[in-house]
Amino acid sequence: MITADNHPVGPEIIERLKAAVGARGFLEAEVDKAPFLVDWRGMTRGTAPLVLRPASTEEVAAVVGICAEAGIGVVPQGGNTGMMAGSVPTGAGGEVVLCLGRMNRIREVDPINYTMTVEAGCVLADVQRAAEEAGRLFPLSLAAEGSCQVGGNLSTNAGGTAVLRYGNARDLVLGLEVVLPDGRIWSGLRRLRKDNTGYDLKQIFLGAEGTLGIITAAVLKLFPRPAETCTAMVAVRDPAAATALLARLREATGDAVTTFEYMHRLCFDLVLEMIDGTTDPIADRHVHYALVELSAGREGAGLRDVLEAVLGEAFESGAVLDATIAASDAQAQALWRMRESIPEANTQTGGCIRHDVSVPVSRVAEFLEQATRLCEASIPGVRVSPFGHLGDGNIHFNLVRPVELAAPDFLALKDQVTPRVHDLVMAFDGSFSAEHGIGIAKRAELARYRTEVELDLMRALKAAIDPRGIMNRTKVLPTAEDWGRTNSSR
């Protein structure tokens, strides 16, 4: 297990850190620091004497070097939109927050090489726009793209809605620039697609949640912009019919399926109730839905014809019950709004127990059936509200409180029901964290479900790269407290 001491940050160190970033590079007043000391869900709050906002890789290196010398913890932070509280400090006060938001330059766009070199503080939506202006596509897309930052996306290996076609965040990176825990800079901003020269060092830092170093810049892969898209909302008989439809569409289109999202009817009902300006995309009520988007790099690819043909076959077999195909960009955006509003609607219910899980695509239907039955038996009256990225097997298996149960009483049941859901996920050869990472919130699950060999390798990697344990302390690797929680739940 990993433990780390928290040393108070003395006044001399504070002055050195301030000098390293200049007058515009730090926040010290409590009111100014406050937004950086709490996760976006408001569930975890910490303390820090300084929030540092460096403007260059060299300033990041200077800060980390000072902290390494003094044994001070460093909490790297991007847009602070993560779900696992991995970018906020602890309450011990022996850490500084290092926010990369001022490092937001797009250093280079190379449309011929289909790459873009960006700094870690670039907002994801700005990167998408810069790619579009160059006639290219950066496909990473998620609900927080207007505020999340690339460094955070890469540090957490973000997923999103286009993983089926383009892969997770780690699949979209060719090179990295990283400040190591001793303050040295690794300059690995290579734009090569073939580089077979030893260990692929960038993969160590992708998905490490800032525990091994600080990503300061990256070379991102770009793709051709779709010249033709086709978007549809489809009512299906059941989740098994949805997975069969996905397989058929991948085959019929030559793998032109960009997105395939599953939604339960309760998700629609909550969105229609909680989110102004939303409308039911299909007149008749059904239980199961899929949002489908196809894309091609050339106009006249006939995507709509193929989609209509496949849906027609599925309708004849009873697998598809109804569908609406967007006839304009506005209609497509309206369909997407239903999907993208689900997390906000769940939050507004006043009580939601969330699970970010994945299983093999071929087993999603079976998992949903068994998990729903398990939760309905465990919590009488619970409303099961699953949705997510069926195309890559990632389901957000959310539980909405029974109407008659107060939110605090319902949320208190999380520690009772979540281990049972995760046990079922693992029985399906799945993952208890598909795209949200570990952070603070899932350290105990890591201890519970990963083998001793896996945990030993993680500890060895941490000890080798960050021997003083200053990088994002208490995140990812289990603590003694987590082992106690794990043993008590078995």
Phi, psi and omega in degrees: 000156181257131172233154180213133177278147176255113178269136176300145179270105184288164183299325180295317179294320179300317180294322178295320179294318177300315181296328182293331184249352178081173188297329180272359190256015178211154174237131184235331180290142184302319182295326179284324181285333192312312183297340183267356186252006180224141178287161190293340177276353179073022185261339183229125178237143179229187178227151176200139180289336182217145163249116183262137183231074182295155181251001181206163177297323180296322177292321175301314181298320179297316179299311183295322178299317178297315181294322179297317180297322184266355182072030181267136179288146179239127178249101178290142182217132173262243179279354179059042179252009183292158184266347188249016179057035182276354185241020177240151182285169175280182178269005185280338175085002182264028182225157168245149176267133179244102185261130188264013187299334179280345177269078190234030179272140167270107189287325183198141169240124180241089184293335178287320177277355183056050177221160176218132178254121187227156174275159190294335182276001178296132175289138185305317181297326178292323176295317177301316181294319179297321176296318180297319179297334177270007180077023183232175181235130163254113197275350180299125184215128178208169190300327185268017189297342177282350181223336179291156184243153187301318180302318177293320178302315182286323181293335179254002183051057184302151180257267179097194192270351185247017182299323181308318184268322191243347179095173177287177182305319182297335179282352185254016186239133173257326182208160181224155164244129188223136169268123184277165184296347176261004178095354176286157179251124171265117181262093181243036184277062179271140182259025187267143173267345173231118180205087189259058186243071176088202184299142176276087190296330183299329183293339178296324187266338178286122182083004181274357175058036176073012182272349182241349182166178183242115175290123180250340177199162182209149168263117184257147175280139172249164183222163174298144175287138176298132176267342179216133176228157177216124186238138181214149169253128187235129172270126183243161183297318182194173180300328178296322176294325179295314180294324177294322178295319177302311181299319181293320180292321178299319180291314187289332184260002186067037179065044177264015178279114179274319184221140172214101186250137177259142176217134174277155182303325180300326177301314179298315182300318180293319178297314181297327180281321191261335190248116181296145174081010177261148180227149179294124184286341180230130189301311182278147180280137174225172184266324188234138183224156173226133172262121187242133172226128175251149177214151179220155183276359179223151175286154180076022180284349177073030183298318181298319180299316180295316180299314179299320181294316181293318178296323178298316177299316182292327177294318180298326181276351181089001180285325176254133183258331180190164179196153170228129180254126183297132179261358181204167176298322180297318179293321177298318179296325178294321177295317179294326181297323177302314181293314186286344180273354185298312180302317179296318180297319177299319180298320184288351176290342179089359178189111182216126174261118190254144174226125177254095189233163173219148174221165175306140184307321182294347183246006182301313183300316180295318178299313181302319180297311184289320181293321178297315180297318180299313185288322178295329177283330183281324183231095181306131178084359180297146178254114182273126188231068183279145173201170174143198193269078183301329182301332178242012175082009182265113180245131171271096186270090187259146179244124179259139188300146170302145185303323185274358184255130179295147184304313180300321180294323179291312182296334177294343180276356184303313183294342178275317188268327185297317177301327180290321176296315181292324175301318179295317178304313182292329175295336176268014181060044184249197180230139179278353175217099185281316184219355184267348179085198185249307181053225173270323195292333186240024177297319182296324177295323178299317178296324185286321192251341179273147182288163178297325178297314180298315180294323177297319178296319178296316179297318181296320179296315179299314183295325181287320185270327183229067187297335180272353176065040183267342188274114176046058180305147177071008179256145173072288186288136184298145174259176178301322179298321180294320179296323177296317179296321181296312182296325182287340181267356181270000000 
